[in-house]
Structures are given as structure tokens and as C-alpha cells.
Amino acid sequence: MPEPGPGTLRQAAAALLIRWAQRLHATPHSALISEAELRTLITVNSGTGHVREVMVPRTDVVFLDAALTVHDAIRAVRGARHSRYPVIDGDPDDVLGFVHLRDLTLTADDPQAPLRGLTREVKRLPASKRVLAALSEMRREGRHLAVVVDEYGGTAGIVTLEDLIEELVGEIHDEYDAPPSPPRVDEVDGRLNLADLAERTGLTLPAGPYETVAGFVMARLGKVPAVGDHVRHDGWRLQVNTVEGRRVALITVSRPR
């Protein structure tokens, strides 16, 4: 019998990931995948991206200070859609661990209890680690959240097991997620990397000292962008629509006429 070709292996790998993603949202104990299956996925998809491309950047992370009380922590995460939050010792580069929302609600009868006492150990991953290798490692260790560390040892962001899976099989929605809004073809997230921008819109931007469309805009402007700022490239127009803090959140990409 002939050996399966690369295309067949990739199809099988994709099927495994989709099956795993479906299990992840079926029951709490059903998100199982064997080591053999993971080895197949890693072999076939060894060229996947890095964790830094998938993570939630530190500017978008809700950090909880260990000095907070349970009452203050609950107030800080009210309205947030996540279940796990990194706990810091005064600085995002000094992450002590993480706390689960369930820990806060179970301790709500003692609102002055210190958050530090509820902090669990957190996993750390280098930003340069490949997505599938990180997925395999987190699955093996039973981790759902990891702090992403940059080359200088600082906190670059966080990544969840679901983030890694969604990078491979697409967006996953469960009954607790808000309904996805219809995508606006010409509006992109400032964090979108250049390769994904080209695939989505057809606009290929030149390489430079940046990785994202927001980085390109900032480099062209020579300053921190403000709402309404725009640049042009090969007839395309990129305009800053939304700024959150100092981060460019949304950019409108207009095609040449």
C-alpha cells in the first residue's frame, strides 16, 4: 500500500484538530487527544506560526495586583469575558501566577480576603515558541493559560489553550460567547500581521521594523497614530479608525479605484 502523501496527512491533521476543538466545548472532561495524534499534528504542521502571533498583548490584558482584596478583584473584572486573570506583584513584568474567576466567586463571602492567597501557579512560554509545540506542551501539563515571555524576560502577553486551537482550526464559539458580528471587509485589527493582511485584503505591505499593519502605519507616520491619521501605499489608503490608549485598534483599508 502506498504511503499517504502530504495532502492526505494535512487533511487528517486538520480533521484531528477540528475533532479536538469540538470535544473542548462538549464537556469539561472530553477535550482529549492522544500523544500519537499530537505528534502527527506537529509533524504535518511544523511550519505553524509563533506564540507571539496568537497571544493577547500585554496592553490588552487585565492584570490583577496581588495586593487587591477579593472584593476589589471582583470589581476589576466585572464585565470582562475571561475566566482566568494573571496576578502581578505591582508590575506586569512580575507575574506571580493567575486566579480563576471561580476562586473569586467562591471566596465572595470573605470580601476582604487577600488575592495573593488565591493565586495559582502559571505556565510561562517564550514568544518564539511554535503554536503546535505550545499546544502540545500545555495539553500535556493540563494548562489552560500561559504568560508569554519576550527575549528580555518581560511579559509580552498571555495565551490560552483555546487561542492556540483557534489559530489552527478557526474561531470557536460556545454558548457563553457573544454572537460574532458580521465582518467588515475593509476594517482590520491593528494587530493583524502582514501576511494575514495580504491574504484577507490583497494588500501586500513592504517588510520593515514592524510585524503588524499598525506597525506599518506608525512607521510611515513617524509618530504614534491618532484617529483620522492615514497613509497610502500603492494606491491603497489605510486610515486609523479607533485608538485604545496608545494602541491602534482598528484600521480601514480602502482598495484603489
ABEGO torsion letter per residue (X at the ends): XBBBBAAAAAAAAAAAAAAAAAAAAABAAABBBBAAAAAAAAAAAAABBBAAAABBBAAABBBBBAABBAAAAAAAABGBABABBBBBBGBAABBAEBBBAAAAAAAAABAABBAAAABBBBBBBBAABBAAAAAAAAAAAGBABBBBBBAAGBBAEBBBAAAAAAAAAEBBBBAABBBBBBBBAABBBAABBAAAAAAAAGBBBBBBBBABAAAAAAAAAGBBBBBGBBBBBGGBBBBBABBBEABBABBBBBBBX
